[in-house]
């Protein structure tokens, strides 16, 4: 059995579509489809049902995926052992992170790490979503909830806090805000509820009965910029606001505390490149920990 074809099949199974698998593998769409068909002929069974909305596995496909993932894990484990003996940090490491910590800490810090290791490629993906390590969407992920399932290596990274903020420019236009009742009538800058991917991030509902006027933005950076521009009041990450002196913290008795978890997969954790990036993220967060929490 051709392992390259099986590898292509695995990516199709994980992404649920041939086009998505082709982009992930860096191959032509037609090449992926052709190799998948060749594997089905070789195994004399249909592995994937293809239609306009995507691909679903047949029973044979599910059986092959289970076996292929075990083989893939063994390849990665052996590769990790061999790579760990090298002094050089080489290869590609993808880090998936929420857009708050991704943009306001990791973008700068991981850039510095990549500059230190000419043969290391660090891919930072700072998006408001979760990342599946078992599907190889990332080598390392930062999560806002501790994973409860899967073979994962999980380390608590840090607690962090969020508070209410407005810009000085905005506050100069209105009477002082001294209690929750004073928030009534103000524009609430918050996330889009349909895109809240974790219950840990549903803190805006706290103000549902107080602030009915809303501007909803799907990214942390967008919310920060809208508050900085003086359009309204928002719940912002305290560590992100310290770089913007025009922002003012409101009602300090209202504070939300959450946790970041650093997660990697045991199949790749021992590789020199993943281990180095994992260690570096943990060290940089430790160095900045005093900024993550405000009393």
C-alpha positions in Angstrom: 0.0 0.0 0.0 1.4 3.4 -1.0 1.7 5.5 2.2 1.6 8.8 0.2 -1.9 7.8 -1.0 -2.9 6.9 2.5 -1.6 10.2 3.8 -3.8 12.0 1.2 -6.8 9.9 2.2 -6.2 10.9 5.9 -6.2 14.6 5.1 -9.4 14.2 3.0 -11.0 12.3 5.9 -10.0 15.0 8.4 -11.0 18.1 6.3 -14.1 16.5 4.9 -13.4 17.8 1.4 -10.9 17.3 -1.4 -10.3 21.0 -2.0 -9.5 21.6 1.7 -7.1 18.6 1.8 -5.4 19.8 -1.4 -4.8 23.2 0.2 -3.4 21.7 3.4 -1.1 19.3 1.5 0.0 21.9 -1.0 -1.3 19.7 -3.9 -3.5 20.3 -6.9 -7.2 19.4 -6.4 -7.2 17.0 -9.3 -4.1 15.3 -7.9 -5.7 14.6 -4.6 -8.9 13.3 -6.3 -6.8 11.0 -8.6 -4.7 9.6 -5.7 -7.8 8.9 -3.7 -9.4 7.0 -6.5 -6.1 5.1 -7.1 -6.1 4.0 -3.4 -9.7 2.9 -3.7 -8.9 0.8 -6.7 -5.8 -0.6 -4.9 -8.0 -1.6 -1.9 -10.9 -2.7 -4.1 -13.4 -0.8 -2.0 -15.0 2.6 -1.8 -13.5 4.7 1.0 -15.2 8.1 0.6 -18.6 9.2 -0.6 -18.1 12.4 -2.6 -20.8 15.0 -3.2 -21.1 18.7 -3.7 -21.1 19.5 0.0 -18.0 17.5 0.9 -16.8 14.0 1.6 -18.0 11.4 4.1 -16.3 8.1 5.0 -17.8 4.8 4.2 -17.4 1.9 6.7 -14.3 0.8 4.8 -13.0 4.4 5.0 -13.6 4.6 8.8 -11.7 1.3 9.3 -8.8 2.5 7.2 -8.7 5.8 9.0 -8.4 4.1 12.4 -5.5 1.9 11.2 -3.8 4.7 9.3 -3.8 7.1 12.3 -2.1 4.4 14.4 0.6 4.0 11.7 0.9 7.8 11.4 1.4 8.1 15.1 4.1 5.5 15.1 5.9 7.4 12.2 5.7 10.6 14.2 6.9 8.9 17.4 10.0 7.5 15.7 10.6 10.8 14.0 10.4 12.5 17.3 13.1 10.2 18.8 15.4 10.7 15.8 14.9 14.5 15.7 15.5 14.9 19.5 19.1 13.9 19.0 19.8 16.8 16.7 21.1 20.1 18.1 19.5 22.2 15.4 15.9 23.4 15.5 14.5 22.8 12.1 11.2 22.3 10.4 7.7 23.8 10.7 5.6 24.3 13.9 2.1 25.5 13.7 0.7 27.3 16.8 -3.1 27.8 17.0 -4.2 30.4 19.5 -7.2 32.6 20.5 -6.8 35.9 18.7 -6.3 37.8 22.0 -3.1 36.2 23.2 -2.2 35.4 19.6 -2.1 39.0 18.5 -1.2 40.8 21.7 1.7 38.5 22.8 2.6 35.6 20.5 2.8 37.6 17.3 5.8 39.5 18.7 7.3 36.8 20.8 7.2 34.0 18.2 8.6 36.3 15.6 11.7 36.7 17.8 12.0 32.9 18.2 11.8 32.4 14.4 14.6 35.1 14.0 16.8 33.1 16.4 16.5 29.8 14.4 17.0 30.3 10.7 15.8 26.7 9.9 12.7 26.9 12.0 9.4 28.0 10.4 6.8 29.1 13.0 3.2 29.4 11.7 1.0 31.4 14.1 -2.7 31.1 13.5 -4.5 33.6 15.9 -8.2 33.0 15.3 -11.3 32.9 17.5 -11.8 29.2 17.2 -10.6 25.8 18.5 -7.9 23.7 16.9 -7.8 19.9 16.7 -4.4 18.5 17.3 -5.5 15.0 16.5 -6.5 16.3 13.0 -3.1 17.9 12.7 -4.6 21.4 12.5 -1.8 22.6 14.7 1.2 21.2 16.5 0.6 23.3 19.6 -2.6 25.0 20.7 -3.6 27.5 23.4 -7.1 26.8 24.6 -9.5 28.6 27.0 -10.9 25.3 28.3 -8.9 22.3 29.5 -9.3 19.5 27.0 -11.3 16.5 28.5 -10.8 14.0 25.7 -8.0 12.7 23.5 -4.3 11.9 24.1 -3.0 15.3 24.8 -0.2 16.9 26.8 -1.9 19.8 28.7 -0.2 22.4 30.9 -1.8 25.4 32.6 -0.3 28.5 31.0 -1.8 31.3 33.0 -4.9 32.8 34.4 -6.0 36.1 32.8 -8.5 38.8 33.5 -10.9 41.0 31.5 -12.5 44.2 32.5 -14.8 47.0 31.2 -13.0 49.7 29.2 -13.8 52.9 27.3 -11.6 55.5 25.8 -10.9 58.9 27.5 -12.4 60.5 24.4 -15.6 58.6 24.9 -15.8 59.2 28.6 -15.3 62.9 28.2 -18.6 63.1 26.3 -20.8 61.5 29.0 -21.6 61.7 32.7 -19.3 59.7 35.0 -19.9 55.9 35.1 -19.9 55.0 38.8 -22.2 51.9 38.9 -23.7 49.2 36.7 -26.8 51.3 36.4 -24.8 54.1 34.7 -24.0 51.7 31.8 -27.6 51.9 30.6 -27.9 53.6 27.2 -24.2 53.2 26.3 -23.2 51.2 23.2 -21.8 47.8 24.2 -18.9 46.6 22.0 -18.8 42.8 22.3 -18.4 39.6 20.4 -20.8 38.0 18.0 -22.7 35.4 20.1 -23.0 32.9 17.2 -19.2 32.7 17.0 -18.5 32.2 20.7 -16.8 28.9 20.4 -16.4 28.2 24.2 -18.7 28.6 27.2 -15.7 30.2 28.9 -16.0 33.2 26.6 -19.6 33.9 27.2 -19.0 36.8 29.6 -20.9 39.5 27.7 -24.3 38.0 28.7 -23.6 39.5 32.2 -24.7 42.9 30.7 -27.7 41.7 28.7 -30.2 43.5 31.0 -28.1 46.6 31.3 -26.8 47.5 27.9 -29.2 46.8 25.0 -27.4 48.8 22.3 -24.7 46.6 20.7 -22.0 46.7 18.2 -20.8 43.1 17.8 -17.4 42.2 16.3 -16.0 38.7 15.8 -12.4 39.5 16.7 -10.7 40.7 19.9 -8.6 43.1 17.9 -11.7 44.6 16.3 -13.3 45.1 19.7 -10.2 46.8 21.0 -10.0 49.1 18.0 -13.7 50.1 18.3 -13.3 50.9 21.9 -10.1 52.9 21.2 -12.0 54.8 18.5 -14.4 56.1 21.2 -17.5 54.3 19.9 -18.6 52.6 23.1 -17.7 50.4 26.1 -16.3 46.9 25.8 -15.0 43.9 27.8 -11.3 43.7 26.9 -8.4 41.6 27.9 -6.4 43.5 30.6 -3.1 42.4 29.2 -4.0 43.9 25.8 -5.1 47.3 27.0 -1.8 48.2 28.8 -0.3 49.3 25.5 -3.1 51.9 24.9 -2.9 54.8 27.4 -6.1 56.3 26.1 -8.2 53.4 27.5 -9.7 53.7 30.9 -10.8 50.8 33.1 -14.4 51.1 34.4 -16.0 49.6 37.5 -13.0 47.6 38.7 -15.3 45.5 40.9 -16.5 43.8 37.7 -13.8 41.5 36.5 -13.8 38.2 34.6 -11.1 35.6 35.2 -10.3 32.9 32.7 -7.4 30.4 32.0 -5.2 29.7 29.1 -4.0 26.0 28.6 -1.0 25.1 26.5 -1.7 21.8 24.6 0.4 19.6 22.4 0.1 16.1 21.0 2.3 13.2 22.3 3.0 12.1 18.8 5.0 15.3 18.0 5.7 16.8 21.5 9.1 15.2 21.7 10.4 16.6 18.4 13.1 19.3 19.0 11.1 21.9 17.0 7.8 21.4 18.9 9.6 21.1 22.3 11.5 24.3 21.7 8.4 26.3 20.7 6.4 24.8 23.5 9.2 25.8 26.0 9.5 29.3 24.6 5.8 30.1 24.8 5.6 28.9 28.4 8.7 30.9 29.3 7.5 34.1 27.6 4.1 33.9 29.3 5.8 33.3 32.7 7.8 36.5 32.1 4.7 38.5 31.3 2.4 36.9 33.9 2.1 40.0 36.0 0.3 41.7 33.1 -2.3 39.0 32.6 -4.1 39.6 35.8 -5.3 42.9 37.2 -6.9 43.1 40.6 
